[in-house]
Structure formats: structure tokens, C-alpha cells
Amino acid sequence: MNSANLSVAKDFTPFPFGRTPADGENSAERFRDEFLLPKLRKGEFVIVNLDGVLGGLSSSFLEEVFGGLVRKRGFVPAQLEQTLKITCNEIPSLVDRCWSYIKEAAHG
């Protein structure tokens, strides 16, 4: 399995904001669907790095990106555990929060 590194700050924007495109061009939905989803659908193991974002990452952004993979794009947590790694050296607790959004989305 090929692996791909994806940095929110470097590959998307250092200023992510909002859930949907109605919130602006740097929305969680855009990051998920245009940056993360294509790599996952290609079968790549994706390492998402949350470091370097200026102004922080809101819970709504993180929930839409990661919970939305389950809720809106049909992934299941066990599948994502095999194909996705989330890293954040600046705020390590964000990694657990992202995985909790994935698991919560599976339970509807």
C-alpha cells in the first residue's frame, strides 16, 4: 500500500475554517472531499498532519473532516484504522478527538 502525507497547513491552508463551502473556501468539507478523500479512495495509507495551523482547529472543522468520512462518505472506523493516521505534535489531544468523532459518527 502506498502512503501519502497530507498537511492541513501546508497542503490546504494555514487558516482552515468552517464546515461547509458556505462558510468559506477553507472549509472542512472542501479539505475532506478534495484533498483527503481522493487519497483514501486510491487505496493509499494517508498520514494527516494537523500541525502548523494558525488560529487553531475548531471542533466543527475536525468533526466534519473525520466524522464526515463515516457519516457522509461511507467509511467505517475499522477501515479508517487501517488506512488513516492522524498526527499533531503541537496539540496531541487533537488526535484522540478526531478518532472520537470517527467513532461517534459510526453510532449515529
N, C-alpha and C positions, 0 to 999 in steps of 0.2 A: 504494500500500500504506500503510495506517495504521500509525503507530508507537505503541508503548506503553512507558512507563518502569516498571520494576519494581525496587524497592529491597528487598533481603532484610531489612535492619534496620528500615526504615520501614513497608513494606507487609506483612511477615510477622512477624518478631520480631528484636530485637537479640540474642537468645540461641538461635540455631539449634543443634540437637544431634541426632546420630544419623542412621542410615539410614532406619529404618522406624518406623511408629507405635508399635511395641513399645518403642522407645527413648524415646518421649515425644511430646507433641503438636507439638513444634517440629522434626520430622524432615525430612530431605531429601525423602523420598518425598511427604510432605504438601505441601511447598513446590512440588515439581515438578508434582504432579498437580492440585493445587487452585489454584495461582497462575500458574505458568509455562505449563503445557500448554494451558489454555483459550485463552490469548492466541495461542499458536502455531497452534493448530487453527483459530482465527478468521482466520488469514492475516495477522496483524499482524507487523510487524517489532518485535521485543522487545529492549529495552536493559535488561540485568540489571546492577544496581549492587551490588557486594559491600561497599562502604564502610559504616562505622558499626556493624559487628557487634562486640559486646562479648565478649571472651574468645576471639576468633579463629574461623576457619572450618576445621574438620577436613578432612583429605583424604577421609575416608569420606563426609562430607556433600557435598562438591563432586563426588566421583565418582558418587555416587548421583543427584544432581540432573542433571548434564550427561552423564555416561556412560550413565545410565539412560534418557535421551531416545532413545539409539540402541538400547541393549540391551533395554529393556522397552517402548518406545513406538513403535518402528519408524522413527524418523528416520534419515537418513543424513548424514554430515558435510557433503557439498556442499550439501544442502538447508539445514542449520543455518547454514552460512556466509552464506547469502542472507537469512536471517530472524532471526538472533540476533547481538547484540553484547554482550559481557561487559566490564564496566569495573570497575576497582579502583584508585583513586588512592593509597590507603594502602599497599597491597602489590601493585604492578603485576605481579609474577611470578605471582600467582594467576590472571591472565587466561590466560597460556600453559599453566598447569597444567590449567585447565578444558578448554581445547581439546585438550590431550593426552589427557584422559580420554575426550573425544568420539571422537577418532581411534582410541584403543586399543580402545574398545568395538566399533568397526566391524570390527576384526580378530579379535574374539572371544577 
